[in-house]
Every structure is written in C-alpha cells, then in structure tokens.
Amino acid sequence: MAMVDSIDGLQRTSLEAGWEFCSTAADAVATPAAFGPAAWRPAVVPGTVATALRAAGLADAATLAGLAARDHWYRLAFVAEGPHRLRFEGLATLAEVWCNGELLLCSHSMFRAQEAAFLGRGDNLLQIRFRAAAPVLAALRQGRPRPRWRPVLAQEPGLRWLRATQLGHMPGWEPAIPVVGPYRPVLLLRETGPLRVAAVQLRPSLDADGRTGRLSLRLRLAPGCEPGAALLRCAGAAAPLQALGDGLWGAALRLPEVPVWWPATHGGQPRHAAAVETAAGAIRFAPTGFRRIEREAREDGRFRLRVNGEALFCRGACWAPPDPAGLPGDAAALRPTLLAARAAGMNMLRVGGTMAYEAPAFHALCDELGLLVWQELMFANFDYPAADPAFLAEAVAEAEELLERLEASPSLAVLCGGSEVQQQAAMLGAPRTAWAPGRLFDDALAGVAARLAPGVPWLPGSPSGGDPPFRVDTGVAHYYGVGAYMRPLEDARRCGLGFAAEALAFANVPDAGSPALAGWPPVHHPGWKAGVPRDPGASWDFEDVRDHYLARLHGLDPGLLRRSDPERYLRLSRAVTAQVMEACFTEWRRVGSDCGGALVWLLRDVQPGAGWGVLDHAGEPKAAWHALRRSFRPCSC
C-alpha cells in the first residue's frame, strides 16, 4: 500500500511499552503453553534482541555472536476488546505469533509485513517466538541444488534461501551480530468506521515540459464499501473518483505550473499533501513531489541520470544503518546522518543489497532533504534459486510490497536488482551463462519494477552493463582502481570511469576529538585492527591500502612512522584519504569528463574504529567528509 498517513475510521495504536523478552535453547519451548519459569527482561520494540541486551548491560561479544543459535521470545500484555488486527511491520526472521494462546501467523521473511485478525477479550497476551536461525540455515544447506558459485563475502550458504539481511554474516565488514526480533513497529488496528481500504496506488509524474504535474490514483476498497461522492485533492486541484469495477476506484489530476522537486544540489524540495475525501471519511497520504528521472539513452552503454531534463552528476555515498544490529527506523535516529550527507553536498545515497530495506522515515527524510535514493533489492553475492517457484514468488511479493510503499516517493531515483551477483559469478569462474541477470532479475523483478515504478530507471544489478560485468567504462561499476587495487591517482582518469555505484573504500581514521576514539586502543595495539575493515580471506586490510597511499604521496615509511611518531602517523593518515578522494572527484567532475557520478563506500562506520565511513561510528565527520564537501560543491571546473 502507498505511504498512507491516516485513514478516517481506522484506529492505529503502536504497541511499544511493556514488552519483555527471554531466550531459550533452540526448540526447547515449542508453544507458549510449554513455558516453565523463565528470566524475562524488559525489551525495546521496535528493536532487536541486541538492542534489549544492550539496554540491560548484557551485550558482551560472545552473547551477541551466539544469538542465531537460540530461540528468543517476546511477550506483551495489552488491552483490546472486540475485532482487531495486528500488523507487524518487520519480524527478523523466522517468527511465530500467538495471541491469547492461539497461533495467528508464521513469518519466514524479515522483509515483508505481516497482518492477522483476532478477537480481543479485554486483557490479551501477545507472544512471538523467533526461532534460532543457525539450525535452519544448516538444514537449508542440505538436500538442495548446489549453487554455481559460492561467494567469499557472505559465508553462510543457507542465506541464499532465507529472506534475511546479510548484516551480521559478513566477517571483516561489520560486527557478527545477527538481526533478531521485532525491528519494525507492531501496530494494533481497529476499524471504527465504514471506510475500509484494501490497497492504494498513488503515482505522481512530471510532463516533459517540466511544469505540468500529474497524479494518478487507484484505490481498492474492501467488499461492500462505497465511497459515494469522493474527490482526490492535491496542490489546490481536485478530481472525482470514478468506479473502475470490482471494488476499484480511480482518479487523475493535472497540475499546471506545479512546483517541481529537485535534488538538494539543484533546487528546492516542494512536497504536496494529497488526500481522498469521501462521505465516509478521508484517506491522507504522505507528502509527495513531482519530478522526472530518466536514464540517458546512449549507444556506448554508459550510465547517466537526468532529473527534470537536466544532466546530473550523482555524488554521494553508500548507506549503512547507524546501528546494523538494531536497525533503528525512527526519524530521530536517522536525521543526523542524513543531514550530514546533505551538508557535505551529496545528492544521492545507495541502499545496497547487503543491507536491509529502510523504514518509511528514511525515505520521508530523503524526500525532505533532496537526497536521491539508489534502491537495491536485498539480493547480493549469491546464486539465488530462481528456479524454485516458492522462492521466486516470495521475491516478487517482497519487491511488490516495497515498491507499493515507495512509488510516490520523489527521492526514489534508481531501482536495482541487487549487488555483485553477476560480478561474483564472473570473478569466481562460473560459466559465462551465469553472468547474465537471468530469470530472477531480468524477468520477475524487472517486471515488478516496470509495473509499479515505470518512471524509475531499472538495472538488473550493480555492477552491470559491461562484458565482463565489472568493466568500469561501461554501464555501472564498482571502482577500486584507486583504493583496494592501489593504482596511482592517474587511474581515476585513465580507467574511463562511467558511473561508480561504489568507490574509494579506505580505513578512514576518525578525528582526534571524536567520541568514536574515546577509550579506543592506540594505533600500535592489536585491538586497533578490530575496527579496520577487511575482505574475508584477503592477506591485507584497508589500513594497508591507506598506508600504501601515505607512502606513495608523502614519501614516508608508514610502519616506521607509526612506530616512531604515532600522532603524526594518524594526522597524515586522516589527510591522505581526504587527499585521494578529493583528487578523484576533481578528475571525475572536471570539464570534459564523461563520468556520470560516483558514490563513496561508506557514508558512516558500522562499528567503532578506522572504518570505511566518512562519518565515524558516532556520526561525527572525518577528514574525508570535509574533502568531499569541497569536491561536492555546486559547481566544479
């Protein structure tokens, strides 16, 4: 359903206070009736088991790493009388929900909302069991078709069958803390009026003249509901709803000279409230904006976006949640990081396929701040079982639910099937036929995108478009020539980069006064390396990459400098990644460059230490952020 702010006659109560949780051995308690004495502790909802353990002061590394081997139970006593529905916006991941001892639903995907009806009896008890993922993942590895390749990054093979985030399963990238629990809101819904909405599709668009907006609505009501005389209103205009048959109603608005939405680097972000007014009440939608986003049609296959007819150099970063174990979804937790992105002059953020779908507050803030969103579906690295009908149906339903929610978001700029799936196939020696996007990305998911987001450019994967898929001068690339491959700065020009959906990963050192370094071990201590990212199986880490450029650009021995003058080593380490990033973006934005954009890996660190982020774990800018702010100024020559 489109992002609906409210529906008259529908009472929505967020169930947040009073939750408790406990953990048991896997399958030790199969149903609530089998519970004996247990150590129940206060829980945070929305939140995860890791969130609750931190709040209780019990979040030691061993406990957090072992979450996937145990069952976790949540319970809440609440008051409700009569017919209601319970809606769960996100349950991670294998969940069974009971209310008053009755099994209401089972969830097998953390990426889809679940809803069930129940009859309240006054005092009610809601209980959720999150099954241990480890034995399930082990079972998924047995008796199923072998993949054509096995990725190095996400080292749990069963994840290719399970619809769950890869966060917590990528050693060297981020903490090994599985995401478990009701990480999105739990809502109590009660219909108090005759206006019962089954589905809403609200689609804004902008004509080629750049001045005329259009808003189309498709509204499906529950059987027996009649809206009577009803109007769609937006930006001072109104149009009547018309019956389309089978409970479907529609309306279309034409809005001449409508104020147009732009990315932050190019203009303002006017947004417009829209509502359906009926005799039975009103349906109010989240504010929307009118813009036109297109991929340039080019014979050479290079990728560039146009927004409202203007060519755009996309500059920004890849997104990582402020807390990858808790996945906060409220505006208060997300706004500081997004404000820092805008303050740096960014106009695009990429939500990559190794992460998780972001909460509605993230997209609302990007709409407000003018930050375009490169949205990938949560598929990355694996040879996914697209030939399995149940898996394919689940993938399609997941994509439909996401795009039905985002279709009216003006910041949605690119839709992408996933991250490094085709690249993994090519790099790991799979047959050439495996390099093609295939049934999942070229057919099923592309079809959903064409149907629900026809005005948003679609890519089957990132990187893609080249032969092999990781060519940097065609399509969309992941560029690490300057960076992990330790090529000279001239490579930024010589490679002929077309568009980098991720680039320039370094172990960026936080500033000396940052709280992210408070109590952190000194640079010569082995504990320092715990905060330095690395690729699994590699004989080097991203601090080694930074040291390479320190030596190359400043003519110093980083090992000797670190040993003899650690403070100077840290100062130069901060400076050198800033220097490299600024040099690369200066090249890519120069007059005569044919580069369409580049996104830095990452915006924010996912743990304390010298991580990839240009913001540290506490959200404070690093030297690299300041360099990007200079590079991302509105005009470059």
C-alpha positions in Angstrom: 0.0 0.0 0.0 1.2 3.5 -0.8 2.6 5.6 2.1 -0.7 6.5 3.9 -0.6 8.9 6.8 -4.1 8.2 8.1 -7.5 6.7 7.2 -10.6 8.1 8.9 -12.3 5.2 10.6 -9.1 3.2 11.2 -7.6 3.5 14.7 -3.9 2.7 14.7 -2.1 2.1 18.1 1.6 1.4 18.2 2.4 -1.3 20.7 5.7 -0.1 22.2 5.6 0.0 26.0 5.6 -3.0 28.3 7.4 -5.6 26.2 9.5 -8.4 27.7 11.8 -11.0 26.2 13.7 -14.1 27.2 16.0 -16.6 25.4 15.9 -20.4 25.4 17.8 -23.2 23.8 16.7 -23.9 20.2 13.3 -25.7 20.1 13.3 -26.1 24.0 9.9 -24.4 24.1 7.6 -25.1 21.1 4.5 -23.2 22.2 3.6 -20.7 24.9 1.8 -23.4 26.8 5.1 -25.3 27.2 6.8 -22.4 29.1 8.2 -23.0 32.5 10.0 -20.5 34.7 12.0 -18.0 32.6 14.1 -14.9 33.1 12.0 -12.3 31.4 13.7 -8.9 30.8 12.4 -5.6 29.5 12.5 -5.3 25.7 12.6 -2.4 23.3 10.1 -2.6 20.5 10.6 -1.7 17.7 14.1 -3.1 18.3 16.1 -6.3 18.3 17.4 -8.8 20.9 20.8 -7.0 20.6 19.0 -3.7 21.4 17.4 -5.2 24.5 20.7 -6.8 25.7 22.5 -3.6 25.4 19.8 -1.8 27.4 20.2 -4.5 30.1 24.0 -4.2 30.1 24.4 -7.8 28.9 25.7 -7.2 25.4 29.1 -9.0 25.6 30.6 -10.1 22.3 30.0 -13.9 22.9 26.4 -13.4 23.8 25.7 -11.2 20.7 27.6 -13.6 18.4 25.5 -16.6 19.7 22.1 -15.1 19.1 21.4 -17.2 16.0 21.8 -20.4 18.0 19.0 -19.7 20.4 15.2 -19.1 20.4 14.1 -15.7 21.5 10.6 -15.0 22.9 8.8 -11.6 23.2 5.6 -11.0 25.1 3.2 -8.1 25.8 0.1 -7.8 27.8 -2.3 -5.3 26.3 -6.0 -4.3 26.4 -8.3 -4.7 23.4 -12.0 -5.7 23.1 -13.7 -7.0 20.0 -12.5 -7.4 16.4 -9.0 -6.0 15.8 -6.0 -6.7 13.5 -2.3 -7.0 14.5 0.2 -5.7 12.0 3.9 -6.5 12.2 6.0 -4.2 10.0 9.1 -6.3 10.3 9.9 -9.6 12.1 13.5 -10.9 11.9 13.3 -13.5 10.7 11.6 -16.9 11.4 8.7 -15.9 13.7 5.6 -17.4 15.1 3.0 -15.1 16.6 0.4 -16.2 19.2 -2.3 -14.1 20.8 -4.2 -15.5 23.8 -2.6 -18.9 23.2 -3.8 -19.1 19.5 -1.2 -19.2 16.7 -2.0 -16.2 14.5 0.7 -16.4 11.8 4.1 -17.6 10.9 6.6 -15.3 9.1 9.6 -16.5 7.0 10.9 -13.2 5.7 12.1 -10.1 7.6 11.4 -8.0 4.5 7.7 -8.3 4.5 4.9 -7.0 6.8 2.5 -9.5 8.3 -1.1 -8.9 9.4 -3.7 -11.1 11.2 -7.2 -10.6 12.6 -8.1 -11.5 16.2 -10.9 -11.1 18.6 -9.9 -9.1 21.7 -11.2 -10.3 25.0 -10.2 -7.3 27.2 -6.9 -8.4 28.7 -4.8 -10.1 26.0 -1.4 -11.6 25.8 0.7 -11.4 22.6 3.7 -13.7 22.3 6.3 -14.0 19.5 8.8 -16.8 19.1 11.9 -16.0 17.0 13.3 -19.4 16.0 17.0 -20.0 16.1 18.4 -19.3 12.7 21.5 -21.4 12.9 19.9 -24.9 12.7 17.5 -23.6 10.0 20.4 -22.3 7.9 22.2 -25.6 8.4 19.2 -27.5 7.2 18.9 -25.2 4.1 22.4 -26.3 3.1 21.3 -29.9 2.9 19.4 -31.7 0.1 19.1 -28.7 -2.2 20.6 -27.9 -5.6 24.2 -26.8 -5.4 24.9 -23.2 -6.3 27.1 -22.5 -9.3 29.4 -20.4 -7.2 30.0 -19.7 -3.5 30.7 -16.1 -2.5 33.5 -15.1 -0.2 31.9 -12.1 1.4 28.7 -13.7 3.0 30.0 -17.0 4.2 26.7 -18.6 5.3 25.4 -20.6 2.2 21.9 -21.0 3.6 21.3 -17.3 3.3 20.6 -17.7 -0.4 17.4 -19.4 0.5 16.4 -17.3 3.5 15.0 -13.8 3.1 17.1 -12.1 5.7 19.7 -9.4 5.8 23.4 -10.3 5.3 24.2 -7.9 8.1 25.9 -10.0 10.9 27.1 -12.6 8.4 30.0 -10.7 6.7 33.1 -11.2 8.7 35.6 -8.4 8.4 33.0 -5.9 7.3 30.8 -5.4 10.4 30.2 -7.0 13.8 29.0 -10.6 13.8 25.6 -9.8 15.4 22.6 -11.4 13.8 19.5 -9.2 13.4 16.8 -10.9 15.5 13.5 -9.5 16.8 10.6 -7.2 16.0 12.8 -4.5 14.5 9.9 -2.5 13.0 6.7 -1.3 14.7 3.9 -3.6 16.0 0.5 -2.0 15.4 -3.0 -2.7 16.8 -5.6 -1.8 14.2 -9.3 -1.3 14.7 -11.8 -0.2 12.2 -14.2 2.3 13.7 -15.9 3.4 10.5 -17.2 2.2 7.1 -14.1 3.3 5.1 -12.1 0.1 4.7 -9.2 0.3 2.3 -7.6 -2.8 0.8 -4.9 -1.2 -1.4 -3.8 2.2 -2.6 -1.6 3.1 -5.6 -0.7 6.8 -5.8 1.7 7.8 -8.7 3.0 11.3 -9.3 4.7 12.3 -12.5 6.0 15.3 -14.4 5.4 16.0 -18.0 8.3 16.6 -20.4 7.6 20.3 -20.3 9.0 20.3 -16.8 6.0 22.3 -15.4 2.9 20.1 -15.6 2.5 17.6 -12.8 0.1 14.6 -12.9 -1.2 12.5 -10.0 -3.0 9.2 -10.7 -4.8 7.2 -8.0 -6.0 3.6 -7.9 -8.0 2.8 -4.8 -9.3 -0.6 -3.8 -11.9 -0.8 -1.1 -12.9 -3.8 1.0 -16.0 -5.6 -0.3 -19.2 -3.8 0.5 -17.6 -0.3 0.8 -18.9 2.5 -1.3 -17.1 5.9 -1.2 -20.1 7.8 -2.6 -19.2 11.2 -3.9 -15.4 11.3 -3.5 -12.6 13.7 -4.6 -8.8 13.4 -4.9 -7.2 16.6 -3.8 -3.6 17.8 -4.2 -1.9 21.2 -4.6 -5.2 23.1 -4.9 -6.7 20.8 -7.5 -9.4 18.2 -7.3 -10.8 15.4 -9.4 -13.7 13.0 -8.7 -13.2 9.3 -8.1 -14.7 7.1 -10.7 -15.7 3.4 -10.4 -13.5 1.1 -12.4 -15.2 -2.1 -11.4 -14.5 -4.9 -8.9 -14.1 -2.6 -5.9 -11.5 -0.5 -7.7 -11.8 3.3 -8.0 -9.6 5.8 -9.8 -8.9 9.5 -10.3 -6.4 11.6 -12.1 -5.2 15.2 -11.5 -3.4 17.5 -13.9 -1.5 20.3 -12.1 -0.2 23.0 -14.4 2.8 25.0 -13.1 3.2 22.8 -10.1 6.3 23.5 -8.0 8.9 20.9 -9.0 11.0 18.7 -6.7 14.8 18.8 -7.2 17.8 17.0 -5.7 19.5 19.2 -3.0 22.3 20.2 -5.4 19.9 21.6 -8.0 16.9 23.2 -6.3 14.2 23.0 -3.7 12.1 20.1 -2.5 8.4 21.3 -2.5 6.2 18.5 -1.4 2.4 18.4 -1.6 -0.2 16.8 0.6 -2.7 14.6 -1.1 -6.0 13.2 0.2 -9.1 11.4 -0.9 -12.2 12.9 0.6 -15.4 10.7 0.8 -18.7 10.9 2.6 -17.4 8.2 5.0 -14.1 10.0 5.8 -10.7 10.8 4.3 -7.6 9.0 3.3 -4.5 11.2 3.8 -1.2 10.3 2.0 2.4 11.1 2.9 3.5 14.3 1.1 4.7 13.7 -2.4 6.7 15.6 -5.0 6.7 16.0 -8.8 9.8 15.2 -10.7 11.0 13.3 -13.8 14.0 10.9 -13.6 15.4 9.3 -16.8 18.5 7.4 -17.8 20.2 8.9 -20.8 19.9 6.9 -23.9 23.5 6.3 -25.0 24.9 4.0 -27.7 28.1 3.4 -25.6 26.1 2.0 -22.7 27.5 4.5 -20.2 25.1 5.4 -17.3 24.0 8.9 -16.5 20.8 10.3 -15.0 18.7 13.3 -16.0 16.4 14.9 -13.4 13.7 17.2 -14.8 15.6 17.2 -18.1 18.9 18.3 -16.5 22.0 16.1 -16.7 23.1 15.2 -13.1 26.5 14.2 -11.7 25.4 11.9 -8.9 27.7 12.4 -5.9 27.2 10.8 -2.5 27.8 7.6 -0.6 26.6 4.1 0.1 24.3 3.9 3.1 24.8 1.8 6.2 22.3 1.8 9.1 23.5 3.8 12.1 23.2 0.6 14.1 23.3 -2.5 11.9 22.3 -4.8 14.8 19.3 -2.7 15.8 18.2 -1.2 12.5 16.6 1.9 14.0 13.8 3.2 11.8 12.7 6.4 13.6 13.4 9.9 12.3 15.3 11.0 15.4 17.9 8.2 14.8 18.2 8.8 11.1 18.0 12.5 10.7 21.6 13.5 11.9 23.3 11.2 9.5 21.1 12.3 6.6 21.7 16.0 7.5 25.4 15.3 7.4 25.1 13.8 4.0 23.3 16.9 2.7 25.7 19.2 4.4 28.6 17.5 2.5 26.9 18.4 -0.8 25.7 14.9 -1.5 22.7 14.3 -3.8 22.4 10.5 -3.7 22.6 7.6 -1.3 22.7 4.0 -2.2 20.9 1.4 -0.1 22.8 -1.7 -1.2 21.7 -5.3 -1.4 23.8 -6.5 1.5 21.9 -4.2 3.9 18.1 -4.1 4.7 15.2 -2.1 3.4 15.0 1.2 5.3 12.0 2.4 7.3 9.5 4.9 5.9 11.1 7.6 8.0 14.3 7.2 5.9 12.6 7.8 2.6 10.5 10.7 4.0 13.7 12.4 5.2 15.3 11.9 1.8 12.3 13.4 0.2 12.5 16.4 2.6 16.3 16.8 2.2 16.6 16.3 -1.5 18.7 13.1 -1.3 18.1 10.8 -4.2 17.9 7.1 -3.3 19.5 4.3 -5.3 17.4 1.4 -4.0 18.6 -2.1 -4.4 16.5 -5.1 -3.7 18.0 -7.3 -0.9 19.9 -9.7 -3.1 23.7 -9.8 -3.0 26.5 -12.2 -3.9 24.7 -15.5 -4.0 23.5 -17.7 -6.8 19.8 -17.4 -5.8 17.4 -20.3 -6.5 15.3 -18.6 -9.1 14.1 -22.0 -10.4 12.3 -22.7 -7.2 8.7 -21.5 -7.6 8.2 -20.7 -3.9 11.4 -18.6 -3.7 10.5 -16.7 -6.8 7.0 -16.0 -5.6 8.4 -14.7 -2.3 10.9 -12.5 -4.1 8.2 -11.0 -6.3 5.9 -10.3 -3.3 8.8 -8.7 -1.4 9.5 -6.3 -4.4 5.8 -5.5 -4.8 5.4 -4.6 -1.1 8.5 -2.3 -1.3 7.5 -0.5 -4.5 3.9 -0.1 -3.5 5.2 1.8 -0.4 7.8 3.9 -2.3 6.1 4.6 -5.6 5.1 8.2 -4.5 8.5 9.0 -3.0 10.1 11.7 -5.2 13.6 10.7 -3.9 13.4 7.2 -5.5 15.9 7.6 -8.4 17.2 4.1 -9.3 15.9 0.6 -8.8 18.4 -2.2 -8.9 18.1 -5.9 -8.6 20.9 -6.4 -6.2 24.6 -6.2 -5.5 27.5 -8.1 -7.1 25.6 -11.2 -8.1 26.7 -11.1 -11.7 30.2 -9.9 -10.7 30.6 -12.8 -8.2 29.7 -15.3 -11.0 32.2 -13.8 -13.3 35.0 -13.4 -10.8 34.6 -16.8 -9.3 34.8 -18.7 -12.6 31.2 -19.6 -13.1 30.2 -20.4 -16.7 29.6 -17.3 -18.9 25.8 -18.1 -18.9 25.8 -17.4 -15.2 26.9 -13.8 -15.8 23.5 -12.9 -17.3 21.0 -11.5 -14.8 18.7 -14.4 -15.5 15.1 -15.2 -14.6 15.1 -13.5 -11.2 16.5 -10.1 -12.2 15.7 -9.8 -15.9 12.2 -11.2 -15.8 10.5 -11.4 -12.4 11.9 -8.4 -10.6 12.2 -6.3 -13.7 8.6 -6.9 -14.4 7.6 -5.7 -10.9 9.6 -2.5 -11.4 8.1 -1.9 -14.8 4.6 -2.3 -13.4 4.9 -0.4 -10.1 7.6 2.1 -10.8 7.6 2.8 -14.5 9.1 6.2 -14.1 12.2 5.0 -12.3 15.3 3.6 -14.2 15.8 -0.1 -13.6 19.1 -2.0 -13.5 19.4 -5.8 -13.1 22.3 -5.5 -10.8 25.3 -3.5 -9.6 27.8 -3.6 -11.2 26.3 -4.4 -14.6 26.2 -3.4 -18.2 29.8 -4.4 -19.2 31.4 -7.6 -20.5 32.5 -8.8 -18.1 30.1 -7.2 -15.6 32.8 -5.4 -13.7 34.2 -3.2 -16.5 34.4 0.3 -15.3 33.9 2.2 -18.6 30.5 0.7 -19.4 27.3 0.6 -17.5 27.6 0.8 -13.7 30.8 -0.1 -12.0 32.3 -0.7 -8.6 35.5 1.2 -8.9 38.5 0.4 -6.6 41.4 1.0 -9.0 42.4 3.9 -6.8 41.8 2.2 -3.5 42.0 -1.6 -3.0 43.9 -2.2 -6.2 46.4 0.5 -5.2 46.7 2.1 -8.6 48.2 5.6 -9.0 45.8 8.6 -8.9 46.1 8.9 -12.6 44.0 5.8 -12.9 40.9 7.8 -12.0 41.3 9.4 -15.5 42.8 6.6 -17.5 40.2 4.0 -16.5 37.5 6.0 -18.3 35.0 5.5 -15.4 31.4 5.9 -16.5 29.5 5.6 -13.2 30.6 4.1 -9.9 27.8 2.8 -7.6 30.5 2.4 -5.0 34.2 3.5 -4.9 37.1 4.7 -2.9 37.0 2.5 0.2 39.6 3.3 2.8 40.1 2.8 6.5 39.3 6.4 7.4 40.7 7.5 10.8 38.2 9.4 13.0 39.2 12.9 14.2 41.3 13.1 17.3 38.5 14.6 19.4 35.7 12.3 18.2 33.9 10.2 20.9 34.4 7.3 18.5 38.0 7.2 19.6 37.3 7.7 23.3 38.9 4.7 25.1 39.9 3.1 21.8 43.3 1.3 21.8 46.2 3.2 20.4 47.3 2.5 16.8 50.1 0.1 17.8 47.7 -2.1 19.8 46.3 -5.3 18.3 42.8 -4.1 19.3 43.1 -1.2 16.8 42.8 -3.7 14.0 39.4 -4.9 15.2 37.9 -1.7 13.9 39.7 -1.9 10.5 37.6 -3.5 7.7 38.9 -6.3 5.6 37.7 -8.6 2.9 37.4 -12.2 4.1 40.4 -14.3 3.0 42.5 -11.4 1.9 46.1 -11.1 3.2 45.6 -7.3 3.6 43.1 -4.9 5.1 42.0 -1.4 4.2 44.5 0.2 6.5 47.2 -1.4 4.3 45.6 0.4 1.4 45.7 3.7 3.2 49.3 3.1 4.1 50.2 2.5 0.5 49.0 5.9 -0.5 50.6 7.6 2.5 53.9 6.2 1.3 53.3 6.9 -2.3 52.1 10.5 -1.9 54.2 11.6 1.1 57.4 9.6 0.6 57.3 8.2 4.2 57.5 4.7 5.6 54.2 4.2 7.3 55.4 1.3 9.5 58.4 3.4 10.7 56.3 6.5 11.2 53.6 4.5 13.2 56.3 3.2 15.5 58.3 6.4 15.9 55.6 9.1 15.9 52.1 7.6 16.1 50.4 11.0 16.4 51.9 12.3 13.2 51.0 8.9 11.6 47.4 9.4 12.5 47.4 13.0 11.3 48.8 12.0 7.9 46.5 9.0 7.7 43.5 11.3 8.0 44.9 13.7 5.5 45.9 11.1 2.8 42.4 9.6 2.3 41.0 13.1 2.1 43.6 14.0 -0.4 42.9 10.9 -2.6 39.1 11.3 -2.5 39.3 15.0 -3.4 41.7 14.2 -6.3 39.4 11.5 -7.7 36.3 13.6 -7.6 38.1 16.6 -9.1 39.0 14.4 -12.0 35.5 12.9 -12.4 33.8 16.3 -12.3 36.3 18.2 -14.5 35.2 19.9 -17.7 35.4 17.2 -20.4 34.9 14.3 -18.1 32.2 11.8 -19.2 31.7 10.4 -15.8 28.1 10.3 -14.6 28.7 10.0 -10.9 30.4 8.1 -8.1 29.3 7.0 -4.6 31.8 6.6 -1.8 31.9 3.4 0.2 30.5 4.2 3.0 28.7 7.1 4.5 29.1 6.0 8.1 31.1 3.5 10.1 29.2 0.4 11.3 31.4 0.0 14.4 34.0 2.0 16.3 37.5 2.4 14.8 39.0 3.4 11.5 36.2 2.2 9.3 35.1 2.9 5.7 32.7 5.7 6.7 33.4 9.4 6.0 31.4 9.8 9.2 32.6 7.8 12.2 30.6 5.4 14.4 29.3 8.4 16.5 28.2 10.3 13.4 31.0 12.8 13.5 32.7 14.0 10.3 36.1 12.7 9.4 38.7 14.5 7.3 37.4 12.6 4.3 33.9 14.2 4.8 35.5 17.6 4.7 37.3 16.7 1.5 34.1 15.5 -0.1 32.4 18.7 0.9 34.9 20.6 -1.1 34.6 18.2 -4.0 30.8 18.2 -4.0 30.4 22.0 -4.2 27.6 23.0 -6.6 30.0 24.0 -9.4 33.2 22.3 -10.4 35.5 23.2 -13.3 
